[in-house]
Amino acid sequence: MSVQFCCLARNPNEVAPIVPTFLHYTPRLASIAHAIARAHVVLNAESEATAISLLNAGASRVFVGEAALLDGGVVQRLIQRFGAPRIGLQVPVQRQAVSWSFETESNEDFNVVTPSLCEPAWEVLKADGEPSGIRASLWIDAMLRHGVQSILLRADICDDADLNLCAGMVETLGNKLWIAPLNDPAPVIADWIRYGQATQLALPAALYHRRHELLPRTDDTDTPIVAT
């Protein structure tokens, strides 16, 4: 099994010439064309106009964030103008909360308690971290139909339910999917790979430089895992 890593940089100083890099957007990027040309730029709340400016400046790819959540037409317009290979989608997610409701009319002898979700699910977060109520799998599927070919999924994968959701995303999206931590500074990357089946990981610089230490340990029954 081969696992591909790239660096998820917070600033242009973390971008190295020979390292595949995703770079979080800052307004300073507009004046640093050499950094933009080497990186895939990740937007958060920035507008369609910002994406256009970066792509015109030579960004290899721009991962659109909340702008696409607010207006699905953003992705279509960017793809029509710049081509699908240069447009990605940045999707921050968390587990969707389960609420419970009482149904009192079905039978006068008892009440029925109904959950809002029958199985665990991830929902898309807004740029400020607030839940959107939009189920991630459904929204991503809609964006794929609009032509998106690359997804940067940012999640804190904490338990078996999250690992199962991760494995399902990997099975569905294959090499279109990159996975990155959301807020967790010390994610258990070995579990993401072994149980979440993650094969393409974007890690903050501190983790990226330790990536070989984060691989699952192998024994005689395991398939060797190679990091690239």
LODRENTI-820596 format. One record per residue (C-alpha): residue number from 1; residue in three letters; x, y, z. Coordinates in steps of 0.02 Angstrom, whole numbers, plus 32768, in hexadecimal, padded with zeros to 4 digits. Layout:
BEGIN
[r NUM, "ALA", [X, Y, Z]]
...
% end
This chain:
BEGIN
[r 1, "MET", [8000, 8000, 8000]]
[r 2, "SER", [8044, 80AB, 7FD0]]
[r 3, "VAL", [8016, 8149, 8030]]
[r 4, "GLN", [8036, 81F2, 7FE2]]
[r 5, "PHE", [8059, 8288, 8051]]
[r 6, "CYS", [805E, 8341, 802C]]
[r 7, "CYS", [807C, 83D8, 809A]]
[r 8, "LEU", [7FE8, 8445, 80CF]]
[r 9, "ALA", [8046, 84E9, 80E8]]
[r 10, "ARG", [8008, 857B, 8150]]
[r 11, "ASN", [807A, 85FB, 80FE]]
[r 12, "PRO", [80EB, 8609, 8065]]
[r 13, "ASN", [8187, 85EE, 80CE]]
[r 14, "GLU", [8152, 8537, 80E3]]
[r 15, "VAL", [814B, 851A, 8027]]
[r 16, "ALA", [81E4, 84BA, 7FE9]]
[r 17, "PRO", [8211, 84AE, 7F31]]
[r 18, "ILE", [820C, 83F0, 7F27]]
[r 19, "VAL", [8180, 83CC, 7FA3]]
[r 20, "PRO", [80CC, 83BC, 7F66]]
[r 21, "THR", [8071, 8444, 7FC7]]
[r 22, "PHE", [7FC3, 847E, 7FEF]]
[r 23, "LEU", [7FCD, 8533, 802C]]
[r 24, "HIS", [7F4A, 858A, 8096]]
[r 25, "TYR", [7F19, 8630, 8049]]
[r 26, "THR", [7F54, 86D5, 8090]]
[r 27, "PRO", [7F40, 877F, 803A]]
[r 28, "ARG", [7FFE, 8788, 802A]]
[r 29, "LEU", [7FFB, 86FF, 7FA7]]
[r 30, "ALA", [7FC2, 8778, 7F21]]
[r 31, "SER", [8070, 87C7, 7F24]]
[r 32, "ILE", [80D4, 8724, 7F2C]]
[r 33, "ALA", [80BC, 86D5, 7E82]]
[r 34, "HIS", [814A, 8657, 7E9A]]
[r 35, "ALA", [80F4, 860B, 7F33]]
[r 36, "ILE", [804C, 8603, 7EDC]]
[r 37, "ALA", [8094, 85AA, 7E45]]
[r 38, "ARG", [80D9, 851C, 7EAF]]
[r 39, "ALA", [803F, 8501, 7F1A]]
[r 40, "HIS", [7F8B, 84CD, 7F1B]]
[r 41, "VAL", [7F35, 855C, 7F77]]
[r 42, "VAL", [7EB0, 8532, 7FF9]]
[r 43, "LEU", [7E26, 85B4, 8012]]
[r 44, "ASN", [7DB9, 85C3, 80AC]]
[r 45, "ALA", [7D37, 864E, 80A3]]
[r 46, "GLU", [7D88, 86A8, 8010]]
[r 47, "SER", [7D1E, 86D8, 7F7A]]
[r 48, "GLU", [7D13, 869D, 7EC7]]
[r 49, "ALA", [7D71, 873B, 7E96]]
[r 50, "THR", [7E04, 8706, 7F03]]
[r 51, "ALA", [7E07, 865C, 7EB1]]
[r 52, "ILE", [7E09, 86AD, 7E05]]
[r 53, "SER", [7E97, 8721, 7E38]]
[r 54, "LEU", [7F00, 868F, 7E77]]
[r 55, "LEU", [7EE0, 8626, 7DDC]]
[r 56, "ASN", [7F0B, 86B8, 7D6B]]
[r 57, "ALA", [7FAD, 86CE, 7DCF]]
[r 58, "GLY", [7FDE, 861B, 7DA8]]
[r 59, "ALA", [7FA3, 85B2, 7E3A]]
[r 60, "SER", [7FAA, 84FB, 7E09]]
[r 61, "ARG", [7F02, 84D9, 7E5B]]
[r 62, "VAL", [7E8C, 8536, 7ECE]]
[r 63, "PHE", [7E22, 84D9, 7F4E]]
[r 64, "VAL", [7D84, 853F, 7F64]]
[r 65, "GLY", [7D37, 8543, 8011]]
[r 66, "GLU", [7C9A, 8597, 8055]]
[r 67, "ALA", [7C7A, 85F6, 7FB3]]
[r 68, "ALA", [7C48, 8552, 7F62]]
[r 69, "LEU", [7BDC, 8524, 7FF7]]
[r 70, "LEU", [7B7B, 85C8, 7FE6]]
[r 71, "ASP", [7B70, 85C1, 7F28]]
[r 72, "GLY", [7B86, 851D, 7ECB]]
[r 73, "GLY", [7B97, 857F, 7E29]]
[r 74, "VAL", [7C43, 85BC, 7E60]]
[r 75, "VAL", [7C91, 8514, 7E3A]]
[r 76, "GLN", [7C3C, 8505, 7D91]]
[r 77, "ARG", [7C73, 85B3, 7D5B]]
[r 78, "LEU", [7D27, 8597, 7D91]]
[r 79, "ILE", [7D31, 84EF, 7D39]]
[r 80, "GLN", [7CEA, 8539, 7C99]]
[r 81, "ARG", [7D6A, 85C5, 7C9F]]
[r 82, "PHE", [7E08, 856B, 7CDB]]
[r 83, "GLY", [7DE7, 84B1, 7CC3]]
[r 84, "ALA", [7DBC, 8428, 7D40]]
[r 85, "PRO", [7E71, 83F7, 7D6C]]
[r 86, "ARG", [7E8F, 84A4, 7DB8]]
[r 87, "ILE", [7DF5, 84A7, 7E28]]
[r 88, "GLY", [7DE4, 8447, 7ECB]]
[r 89, "LEU", [7D71, 844B, 7F60]]
[r 90, "GLN", [7DA5, 8466, 8014]]
[r 91, "VAL", [7D28, 8410, 8087]]
[r 92, "PRO", [7D39, 8424, 8145]]
[r 93, "VAL", [7CC9, 83A7, 819F]]
[r 94, "GLN", [7C95, 8369, 824A]]
[r 95, "ARG", [7C1E, 82E3, 8286]]
[r 96, "GLN", [7B6B, 831A, 8273]]
[r 97, "ALA", [7B12, 8327, 8319]]
[r 98, "VAL", [7A80, 82B1, 8339]]
[r 99, "SER", [79E1, 82FE, 837F]]
[r 100, "TRP", [794B, 82A0, 83C2]]
[r 101, "SER", [7892, 82C3, 83AE]]
[r 102, "PHE", [77F5, 827C, 83FF]]
[r 103, "GLU", [776C, 8241, 838B]]
[r 104, "THR", [76CD, 823F, 83F2]]
[r 105, "GLU", [7644, 8224, 8372]]
[r 106, "SER", [7668, 8176, 832F]]
[r 107, "ASN", [761F, 811A, 83C3]]
[r 108, "GLU", [75C5, 815D, 845C]]
[r 109, "ASP", [7614, 80D7, 84CA]]
[r 110, "PHE", [76CC, 8104, 84AF]]
[r 111, "ASN", [7741, 8188, 8468]]
[r 112, "VAL", [77C5, 8167, 83E4]]
[r 113, "VAL", [7872, 81B5, 83F4]]
[r 114, "THR", [78BE, 81D4, 8348]]
[r 115, "PRO", [7973, 8204, 8323]]
[r 116, "SER", [799A, 8285, 829E]]
[r 117, "LEU", [7A21, 8211, 8256]]
[r 118, "CYS", [7A1D, 8155, 8246]]
[r 119, "GLU", [7AD9, 8147, 822C]]
[r 120, "PRO", [7B72, 81B4, 824A]]
[r 121, "ALA", [7B92, 823B, 81C9]]
[r 122, "TRP", [7C08, 82CD, 81AB]]
[r 123, "GLU", [7BC2, 8379, 818C]]
[r 124, "VAL", [7C19, 840A, 8134]]
[r 125, "LEU", [7C55, 8498, 81A2]]
[r 126, "LYS", [7C4D, 8550, 8176]]
[r 127, "ALA", [7CEE, 85B4, 8170]]
[r 128, "ASP", [7CD6, 85EC, 8225]]
[r 129, "GLY", [7CC4, 8538, 8260]]
[r 130, "GLU", [7C08, 853F, 8275]]
[r 131, "PRO", [7BA5, 84A7, 8236]]
[r 132, "SER", [7B49, 84C0, 8193]]
[r 133, "GLY", [7ACE, 8430, 81A5]]
[r 134, "ILE", [7B04, 83F3, 80F9]]
[r 135, "ARG", [7B39, 833D, 80F1]]
[r 136, "ALA", [7BE8, 8332, 80AA]]
[r 137, "SER", [7BD0, 8296, 8040]]
[r 138, "LEU", [7B39, 82DE, 7FE6]]
[r 139, "TRP", [7B8A, 8387, 7FC7]]
[r 140, "ILE", [7C2B, 833B, 7F86]]
[r 141, "ASP", [7BC7, 82CB, 7F12]]
[r 142, "ALA", [7B6E, 8365, 7ECD]]
[r 143, "MET", [7C14, 83BF, 7EB2]]
[r 144, "LEU", [7C5C, 8327, 7E58]]
[r 145, "ARG", [7BCA, 8331, 7DDF]]
[r 146, "HIS", [7BFB, 83E7, 7DC0]]
[r 147, "GLY", [7CA7, 83AA, 7D8A]]
[r 148, "VAL", [7D14, 83B6, 7E27]]
[r 149, "GLN", [7DA4, 833B, 7E1E]]
[r 150, "SER", [7E00, 835B, 7EC1]]
[r 151, "ILE", [7DC0, 8364, 7F74]]
[r 152, "LEU", [7E22, 839C, 800E]]
[r 153, "LEU", [7DBF, 8354, 809F]]
[r 154, "ARG", [7DF1, 839F, 8147]]
[r 155, "ALA", [7DB7, 8339, 81DD]]
[r 156, "ASP", [7DE9, 8309, 828C]]
[r 157, "ILE", [7DD7, 824C, 8285]]
[r 158, "CYS", [7DC0, 8217, 8339]]
[r 159, "ASP", [7D65, 8170, 8346]]
[r 160, "ASP", [7D2A, 80D6, 82E9]]
[r 161, "ALA", [7C95, 8130, 829E]]
[r 162, "ASP", [7D07, 81B6, 8254]]
[r 163, "LEU", [7D7E, 8131, 8213]]
[r 164, "ASN", [7CED, 80D7, 81BE]]
[r 165, "LEU", [7CB4, 817B, 8170]]
[r 166, "CYS", [7D65, 819B, 8134]]
[r 167, "ALA", [7D72, 80ED, 80E7]]
[r 168, "GLY", [7CCC, 8109, 808F]]
[r 169, "MET", [7D09, 81AE, 8046]]
[r 170, "VAL", [7DAA, 815C, 800A]]
[r 171, "GLU", [7D48, 80CF, 7FB8]]
[r 172, "THR", [7CD4, 814A, 7F61]]
[r 173, "LEU", [7D52, 81CF, 7F2C]]
[r 174, "GLY", [7DF5, 816F, 7F14]]
[r 175, "ASN", [7E85, 81DF, 7EDE]]
[r 176, "LYS", [7E14, 8277, 7ED4]]
[r 177, "LEU", [7E1B, 8280, 7F92]]
[r 178, "TRP", [7E9F, 82D1, 8000]]
[r 179, "ILE", [7E84, 82CA, 80BC]]
[r 180, "ALA", [7ECA, 8347, 8139]]
[r 181, "PRO", [7EB2, 8369, 81F3]]
[r 182, "LEU", [7E37, 83F3, 8220]]
[r 183, "ASN", [7E6F, 842F, 82CD]]
[r 184, "ASP", [7EC2, 8399, 8321]]
[r 185, "PRO", [7F7E, 83BC, 8336]]
[r 186, "ALA", [7FA6, 8305, 8356]]
[r 187, "PRO", [7F36, 8297, 82E9]]
[r 188, "VAL", [7F52, 81DB, 82EC]]
[r 189, "ILE", [7F86, 81CF, 8236]]
[r 190, "ALA", [7FAF, 8116, 8246]]
[r 191, "ASP", [7EF8, 80F2, 8268]]
[r 192, "TRP", [7EC1, 8162, 81D9]]
[r 193, "ILE", [7F2A, 80F7, 8166]]
[r 194, "ARG", [7F09, 804B, 81B0]]
[r 195, "TYR", [7E50, 8058, 81D8]]
[r 196, "GLY", [7E18, 80F3, 8178]]
[r 197, "GLN", [7E70, 80B4, 80DB]]
[r 198, "ALA", [7EB8, 8161, 80BB]]
[r 199, "THR", [7F38, 8162, 802D]]
[r 200, "GLN", [7F4F, 821E, 800C]]
[r 201, "LEU", [7F73, 828C, 80A3]]
[r 202, "ALA", [7F93, 8347, 80AF]]
[r 203, "LEU", [7FEB, 836B, 8154]]
[r 204, "PRO", [8020, 840D, 81A9]]
[r 205, "ALA", [80DA, 842C, 8197]]
[r 206, "ALA", [8109, 83EB, 8245]]
[r 207, "LEU", [80B0, 8347, 8223]]
[r 208, "TYR", [80E7, 833C, 816E]]
[r 209, "HIS", [819E, 833C, 81A0]]
[r 210, "ARG", [817A, 82AA, 8218]]
[r 211, "ARG", [810D, 824B, 819E]]
[r 212, "HIS", [8176, 81AC, 819D]]
[r 213, "GLU", [8164, 81A0, 825A]]
[r 214, "LEU", [80A6, 81A8, 824B]]
[r 215, "LEU", [8090, 810F, 81DD]]
[r 216, "PRO", [803E, 8073, 8227]]
[r 217, "ARG", [80B5, 7FF3, 826D]]
[r 218, "THR", [80B9, 7F54, 8207]]
[r 219, "ASP", [80C9, 7E9F, 8238]]
[r 220, "ASP", [80D6, 7E02, 81D0]]
[r 221, "THR", [801C, 7E03, 81A7]]
[r 222, "ASP", [8015, 7EB7, 816C]]
[r 223, "THR", [802C, 7EFA, 80BE]]
[r 224, "PRO", [80C5, 7F6C, 80C0]]
[r 225, "ILE", [8098, 8026, 80B8]]
[r 226, "VAL", [8107, 8099, 8053]]
[r 227, "ALA", [8103, 8156, 8069]]
[r 228, "THR", [8122, 81C7, 7FD4]]
% end
